[in-house]
């Protein structure tokens, strides 16, 4: 009953946070100049638990938490268990190019996922999380003395905000003691806003604001599989794969141009057109080796070919889409899950590594990312209830040429709740 109340309180907290974030920190899910391109900065389908192990999930199979990277893993559970995972994250960026240095921090919801049983070892999952985020800001000052003498100081601002989110529902079936399969339906929605403004110090000149807003929506399917072989020595080898089908995001793009001062705002141009973005198919494969409740180690590979995707163009920039690839590896370890004397022995410790070739290529150079992760799960109340923390620190890009080097430290936290429902007590 207490765990059930905790789940309801977590749902209320999430809805309250979303209401506030929509008004005050709308779409500040990331801050990187590379989110200017394509569909923005891809978020990745990772919980704090996955992130603690470098982002692996294809071969991860554990009855104690939800692994929504591979829905086929849902069959590894108690037949009456209901589970909830709600998480948030903070991104802390330090950016450097040839001329400037800057720092920026953002925070947002990471995931809200609920899983429940259907029959025997069959289960379903419902959730929502970001698919991609846009967040960038550029400022330049006019240096032409002729324009300055005529109009005063002039500042140019380019900035972008917004997110594309993914809501999903899926299910998993255990075919036999070795094989499980799953299917997940995904609905994309959200908006992305790009602005380009000009500010004049002279009161005789009015501010110019131009930009466009893209509001997409679309559907996709994801098929998943996991095969597990257990030995008599308490070892289990699990191999898994996920295939997400290609899809098209339909929507409308509103282009606008205004001039205004403190009293008057005039519309120069405003038109709305139909537009689409193609999201390519994605394949992920991985494996893990596990020894009972003691430890688990795994590795994943993911590939998504963006070269033929229909993405928006960015004028004046040598941008091209490329194949996104990543290699991830991680491990988790529990000293003694059932220790009743020392709390730290019941904690789960994690570490991982990831290398990513993003889908962004600028001036012929791939924008790559490398990172190391650490994580821990702190048991709360019952064994499978936990507070999870992960830290991902690394770098992306380069400060050579016209590129930007990003050093970052990301914090991901989540609360995992677990309860057994529909159990009739023997005593009142």
C-alpha positions as CSV (number, residue, x, y, z in Angstrom):
1,X,0.0,0.0,0.0
2,X,2.8,2.4,0.9
3,X,4.6,1.7,-2.5
4,X,1.3,2.3,-4.3
5,X,0.9,5.7,-2.6
6,X,4.5,6.5,-3.6
7,X,3.6,5.8,-7.2
8,X,0.7,8.1,-7.1
9,X,2.7,10.9,-5.5
10,X,5.4,10.5,-8.2
11,X,2.8,10.8,-10.9
12,X,1.5,14.0,-9.3
13,X,5.0,15.4,-9.0
14,X,5.8,14.7,-12.6
15,X,2.6,16.4,-13.8
16,X,3.3,19.4,-11.6
17,X,6.9,19.6,-12.9
18,X,5.8,19.4,-16.5
19,X,3.3,22.3,-15.9
20,X,6.1,24.5,-14.5
21,X,8.7,23.5,-17.0
22,X,6.4,24.3,-19.9
23,X,6.1,27.9,-18.7
24,X,9.5,28.6,-17.3
25,X,12.2,26.3,-18.7
26,X,10.4,25.3,-21.9
27,X,12.7,23.1,-24.1
28,X,15.9,23.8,-22.2
29,X,16.7,20.1,-22.5
30,X,20.1,20.8,-24.0
31,X,22.4,23.6,-24.9
32,X,24.8,22.9,-27.7
33,X,25.4,24.6,-31.1
34,X,25.2,21.2,-32.8
35,X,21.5,21.1,-31.9
36,X,21.0,23.7,-34.7
37,X,21.1,20.9,-37.3
38,X,18.7,18.2,-38.4
39,X,16.2,17.3,-35.7
40,X,18.4,18.6,-32.9
41,X,20.4,16.8,-30.2
42,X,19.3,13.2,-30.0
43,X,18.4,12.3,-26.4
44,X,18.8,8.5,-26.3
45,X,16.4,6.1,-24.6
46,X,18.3,5.7,-21.4
47,X,17.3,5.6,-17.8
48,X,19.7,6.5,-15.0
49,X,20.4,2.8,-14.6
50,X,21.3,2.4,-18.3
51,X,23.4,5.6,-18.3
52,X,25.4,4.3,-15.3
53,X,26.6,1.5,-17.5
54,X,27.5,3.6,-20.5
55,X,24.0,3.4,-22.0
56,X,23.9,-0.4,-22.6
57,X,20.5,-2.1,-22.7
58,X,20.1,-4.6,-25.5
59,X,21.3,-7.6,-23.4
60,X,20.3,-6.2,-20.0
61,X,17.7,-8.4,-18.2
62,X,16.8,-7.8,-14.6
63,X,13.6,-8.3,-12.6
64,X,14.5,-5.4,-10.3
65,X,14.1,-2.5,-12.7
66,X,12.6,-1.5,-16.1
67,X,14.9,-1.7,-19.1
68,X,12.9,0.2,-21.6
69,X,15.8,0.2,-24.2
70,X,14.7,-3.3,-25.0
71,X,11.1,-4.1,-24.3
72,X,11.7,-7.8,-24.7
73,X,13.4,-7.7,-21.3
74,X,10.0,-7.0,-19.6
75,X,9.3,-10.7,-19.3
76,X,12.0,-11.0,-16.7
77,X,9.8,-10.0,-13.8
78,X,7.5,-11.2,-11.0
79,X,4.1,-12.0,-12.5
80,X,2.3,-9.6,-10.1
81,X,4.9,-6.8,-10.0
82,X,4.1,-3.2,-11.0
83,X,7.1,-0.9,-11.6
84,X,7.5,2.8,-12.2
85,X,10.6,4.7,-13.2
86,X,10.6,8.5,-13.2
87,X,13.8,10.5,-13.9
88,X,15.3,13.8,-14.6
89,X,18.7,15.1,-15.8
90,X,21.0,18.1,-15.6
91,X,23.5,19.0,-18.4
92,X,26.5,21.1,-17.5
93,X,28.4,22.3,-20.6
94,X,31.7,24.0,-21.0
95,X,32.1,25.2,-24.6
96,X,35.2,26.4,-26.3
97,X,36.1,27.5,-29.9
98,X,39.0,29.4,-31.3
99,X,37.9,32.8,-29.8
100,X,35.5,32.3,-26.9
101,X,34.7,30.2,-23.9
102,X,31.3,29.8,-22.2
103,X,29.4,27.6,-19.8
104,X,25.7,26.6,-19.6
105,X,23.5,24.4,-17.5
106,X,20.1,22.9,-18.4
107,X,17.7,20.5,-16.7
108,X,14.6,18.6,-17.8
109,X,12.5,15.4,-17.4
110,X,14.4,12.3,-18.6
111,X,11.7,9.7,-18.5
112,X,8.3,8.6,-17.1
113,X,7.8,4.9,-17.6
114,X,5.2,2.5,-16.1
115,X,5.3,-1.3,-16.5
116,X,2.7,-3.9,-15.5
117,X,2.0,-7.6,-16.1
118,X,-0.6,-9.0,-18.4
119,X,-0.5,-12.8,-18.0
120,X,2.1,-15.1,-16.6
121,X,5.4,-13.7,-17.9
122,X,3.8,-11.3,-20.4
123,X,4.0,-7.6,-19.7
124,X,3.3,-4.1,-21.0
125,X,5.0,-0.7,-20.8
126,X,3.7,2.9,-21.1
127,X,6.0,5.9,-21.1
128,X,7.1,9.3,-22.4
129,X,10.5,10.8,-22.8
130,X,12.4,13.3,-25.1
131,X,13.5,12.1,-28.6
132,X,15.6,15.2,-29.5
133,X,16.2,18.6,-28.0
134,X,17.1,22.0,-29.5
135,X,18.9,24.6,-27.5
136,X,21.5,27.1,-28.9
137,X,22.3,30.8,-28.6
138,X,24.6,33.0,-30.7
139,X,25.3,36.7,-30.4
140,X,27.5,38.9,-32.7
141,X,28.0,42.7,-32.7
142,X,28.1,44.8,-35.9
143,X,31.6,46.0,-36.6
144,X,31.0,48.1,-39.8
145,X,31.8,51.7,-38.7
146,X,29.4,53.1,-41.4
147,X,26.4,51.2,-40.1
148,X,27.3,52.0,-36.5
149,X,27.6,55.7,-37.2
150,X,24.2,55.7,-38.9
151,X,22.2,53.4,-36.6
152,X,24.2,53.1,-33.4
153,X,25.3,49.7,-32.0
154,X,23.6,46.7,-33.6
155,X,23.4,43.2,-32.1
156,X,22.5,40.0,-34.0
157,X,20.9,37.1,-32.0
158,X,20.3,33.6,-33.2
159,X,18.7,31.1,-30.8
160,X,16.7,28.0,-30.9
161,X,14.5,26.1,-28.4
162,X,12.2,23.2,-28.5
163,X,11.9,19.4,-28.2
164,X,10.5,16.5,-30.1
165,X,9.1,14.0,-27.6
166,X,8.2,10.3,-27.9
167,X,5.2,8.7,-26.1
168,X,5.2,4.9,-26.4
169,X,3.3,1.8,-25.4
170,X,4.6,-1.7,-25.8
171,X,4.4,-5.3,-24.8
172,X,6.6,-8.4,-24.4
173,X,5.9,-12.1,-24.6
174,X,8.0,-15.0,-23.4
175,X,8.0,-17.5,-26.3
176,X,9.8,-20.2,-24.2
177,X,12.4,-20.3,-21.4
178,X,15.1,-19.1,-23.8
179,X,13.4,-16.5,-26.0
180,X,11.4,-13.3,-25.5
181,X,10.0,-10.9,-28.1
182,X,8.5,-7.4,-27.8
183,X,6.9,-4.7,-29.8
184,X,6.6,-1.0,-29.1
185,X,4.5,1.7,-30.8
186,X,5.9,5.2,-30.7
187,X,4.2,8.6,-31.2
188,X,6.3,11.7,-31.9
189,X,5.2,15.2,-31.1
190,X,6.5,18.6,-30.1
191,X,7.8,21.8,-31.6
192,X,11.1,23.4,-32.5
193,X,11.6,27.2,-32.7
194,X,14.4,29.0,-34.5
195,X,14.8,32.7,-34.1
196,X,17.0,35.4,-35.7
197,X,16.7,38.9,-34.2
198,X,18.4,42.3,-34.8
199,X,18.5,44.8,-32.0
200,X,19.4,48.5,-32.5
201,X,20.5,50.9,-29.7
202,X,18.9,53.8,-31.6
203,X,15.3,54.5,-30.6
204,X,14.6,55.5,-34.2
205,X,15.1,51.9,-35.3
206,X,12.8,49.0,-34.4
207,X,13.8,45.5,-33.5
208,X,13.5,42.9,-36.2
209,X,12.5,39.4,-35.3
210,X,12.4,36.6,-37.9
211,X,12.2,32.8,-37.6
212,X,10.3,29.6,-38.1
213,X,8.5,27.1,-35.9
214,X,8.2,23.4,-36.8
215,X,5.4,21.4,-35.2
216,X,5.8,17.7,-36.1
217,X,4.0,14.5,-35.3
218,X,4.4,10.9,-36.5
219,X,4.3,7.2,-35.7
220,X,6.9,4.4,-35.6
221,X,7.2,0.8,-34.6
222,X,10.0,-0.9,-32.7
223,X,10.6,-4.7,-32.7
224,X,12.8,-6.3,-30.0
225,X,14.1,-9.7,-29.1
226,X,16.2,-11.3,-26.3
227,X,17.6,-14.7,-26.0
228,X,19.0,-16.1,-22.8
229,X,21.0,-19.2,-22.0
230,X,21.6,-20.1,-18.3
231,X,24.2,-22.5,-17.0
232,X,24.2,-24.6,-13.9
233,X,26.9,-22.3,-12.4
234,X,24.5,-19.4,-12.0
235,X,25.7,-17.7,-15.2
236,X,23.4,-16.3,-17.8
237,X,24.3,-15.1,-21.3
238,X,21.8,-12.8,-22.9
239,X,21.8,-11.6,-26.5
240,X,19.4,-8.9,-27.7
241,X,18.5,-6.7,-30.6
242,X,16.1,-3.8,-31.4
243,X,15.0,-2.6,-34.8
244,X,13.1,0.7,-35.0
245,X,11.4,1.2,-38.4
246,X,11.9,4.4,-40.4
247,X,9.1,6.9,-40.3
248,X,8.2,10.4,-41.5
249,X,7.4,13.3,-39.1
250,X,4.5,15.3,-40.7
251,X,3.8,18.8,-39.6
252,X,3.6,22.4,-40.4
253,X,6.3,25.1,-40.5
254,X,5.3,28.6,-39.6
255,X,7.6,31.3,-41.0
256,X,7.3,34.8,-39.6
257,X,8.9,38.2,-39.6
258,X,8.0,41.1,-37.2
259,X,9.3,44.6,-36.5
260,X,8.4,46.2,-33.1
261,X,9.3,48.6,-30.4
262,X,7.9,49.0,-26.9
263,X,4.5,50.2,-28.2
264,X,3.9,48.8,-31.7
265,X,4.4,45.4,-33.3
266,X,3.9,45.0,-37.1
267,X,3.8,41.8,-39.0
268,X,6.0,41.8,-42.1
269,X,5.5,38.2,-43.2
270,X,3.6,35.2,-41.8
271,X,2.9,32.0,-43.7
272,X,2.3,28.4,-42.8
273,X,3.3,25.5,-45.0
274,X,3.2,21.7,-44.8
275,X,6.6,20.1,-44.2
276,X,8.1,16.7,-43.4
277,X,11.2,15.2,-41.8
278,X,12.3,11.6,-42.5
279,X,13.7,9.6,-39.5
280,X,15.8,6.7,-40.7
281,X,15.5,3.1,-39.3
282,X,17.8,2.1,-36.4
283,X,19.3,-1.2,-35.5
284,X,20.8,-2.0,-32.1
285,X,22.5,-5.2,-31.0
286,X,24.1,-6.2,-27.8
287,X,25.0,-9.0,-25.3
288,X,25.6,-9.4,-21.6
289,X,27.0,-11.9,-19.2
290,X,25.5,-12.1,-15.7
291,X,26.3,-14.1,-12.5
292,X,23.2,-14.3,-10.3
293,X,22.6,-11.2,-8.3
294,X,26.3,-10.5,-8.1
295,X,27.4,-8.8,-11.3
296,X,26.6,-8.2,-15.0
297,X,28.7,-6.9,-17.9
298,X,27.6,-6.0,-21.4
299,X,28.3,-4.3,-24.7
300,X,26.0,-2.7,-27.3
301,X,26.4,-1.4,-30.9
302,X,23.9,0.9,-32.6
303,X,23.6,2.2,-36.1
304,X,21.3,4.7,-37.9
305,X,21.9,5.9,-41.4
306,X,20.9,9.6,-41.7
307,X,22.5,10.2,-45.1
308,X,19.2,9.8,-47.0
309,X,17.0,11.5,-44.4
310,X,15.1,14.6,-45.5
311,X,16.2,17.2,-43.0
312,X,15.9,21.0,-43.0
313,X,18.8,23.0,-44.6
314,X,20.9,25.5,-42.7
315,X,22.0,28.3,-44.9
316,X,25.6,29.3,-45.0
317,X,26.9,26.3,-43.1
318,X,28.7,23.3,-44.5
319,X,26.4,20.7,-42.8
320,X,25.8,17.2,-44.0
321,X,24.1,14.3,-42.4
322,X,26.0,11.0,-41.9
323,X,25.6,7.6,-40.4
324,X,25.3,7.7,-36.6
325,X,27.1,4.9,-34.8
326,X,27.9,4.1,-31.2
327,X,29.7,1.5,-29.2
328,X,28.8,1.2,-25.5
329,X,30.0,-1.1,-22.7
330,X,29.3,-1.2,-19.0
331,X,29.2,-3.3,-15.8
332,X,27.2,-3.4,-12.6
333,X,28.1,-5.0,-9.3
334,X,26.3,-5.7,-6.0
335,X,28.5,-6.8,-3.1
336,X,25.7,-8.6,-1.2
337,X,22.1,-7.8,-2.2
338,X,20.7,-9.6,0.9
339,X,23.1,-8.1,3.5
340,X,21.2,-7.0,6.6
341,X,24.0,-5.3,8.4
342,X,25.8,-3.1,6.0
343,X,23.8,-0.8,3.7
344,X,26.6,-0.1,1.3
345,X,26.8,-3.8,0.5
346,X,23.2,-3.8,-0.8
347,X,24.0,-0.8,-3.1
348,X,24.5,-1.5,-6.9
349,X,27.6,0.1,-8.4
350,X,28.0,0.8,-12.1
351,X,30.5,2.0,-14.6
352,X,30.7,2.3,-18.4
353,X,32.1,3.9,-21.5
354,X,30.6,5.1,-24.8
355,X,31.9,6.3,-28.1
356,X,29.4,8.0,-30.5
357,X,29.7,9.2,-34.1
358,X,26.8,11.6,-34.3
359,X,24.8,12.2,-37.5
360,X,26.2,15.7,-37.8
361,X,29.1,16.4,-40.2
362,X,30.4,20.0,-40.5
363,X,32.9,21.2,-43.2
364,X,33.6,17.5,-43.9
365,X,34.5,16.7,-40.2
366,X,32.5,14.2,-38.2
367,X,31.2,15.4,-34.8
368,X,32.2,12.6,-32.4
369,X,31.6,12.1,-28.7
370,X,33.4,10.1,-26.1
371,X,32.3,9.7,-22.5
372,X,32.8,7.7,-19.2
373,X,29.9,7.0,-16.8
374,X,29.5,6.1,-13.2
375,X,26.3,5.1,-11.4
376,X,24.9,3.8,-8.2
377,X,21.5,2.6,-7.0
378,X,20.5,3.2,-3.4
379,X,17.9,0.8,-2.0
380,X,14.8,2.4,-0.5
381,X,12.3,0.7,1.7
382,X,12.0,-2.6,-0.1
383,X,14.7,-4.4,-2.1
384,X,13.6,-3.3,-5.7
385,X,12.8,0.3,-4.7
386,X,15.8,2.5,-5.3
387,X,17.1,6.0,-5.9
388,X,19.4,5.9,-8.9
389,X,22.2,8.3,-9.8
390,X,24.4,8.4,-12.9
391,X,27.2,10.7,-14.0
392,X,28.3,11.0,-17.6
393,X,31.4,13.0,-18.3
394,X,33.2,13.5,-21.6
395,X,33.6,15.7,-24.6
396,X,32.2,16.2,-28.1
397,X,33.5,18.1,-31.2
398,X,36.7,20.0,-31.5
399,X,37.9,23.6,-31.2
400,X,39.8,23.5,-34.5
401,X,38.5,25.2,-37.6
402,X,35.0,26.6,-37.2
403,X,33.9,23.9,-34.7
404,X,33.1,24.0,-31.0
405,X,34.6,21.7,-28.4
406,X,32.2,20.7,-25.6
407,X,33.3,19.3,-22.3
408,X,30.4,18.2,-20.2
409,X,29.2,16.6,-17.0
410,X,25.7,15.3,-17.0
411,X,23.8,14.1,-14.0
412,X,20.9,11.7,-14.4
413,X,18.7,10.7,-11.4
414,X,15.6,8.5,-11.1
415,X,13.3,6.9,-8.7
416,X,12.4,3.2,-9.3
417,X,9.3,2.0,-7.5
418,X,8.2,-1.6,-7.3
419,X,5.1,-3.2,-5.7
420,X,3.2,-6.4,-5.8
421,X,-0.5,-6.0,-6.5
422,X,-3.5,-8.2,-6.3
423,X,-2.2,-10.3,-3.4
424,X,-4.9,-11.2,-0.9
425,X,-3.7,-11.0,2.7
426,X,-4.2,-14.1,4.8
427,X,-4.9,-12.0,8.0
428,X,-6.8,-8.8,8.4
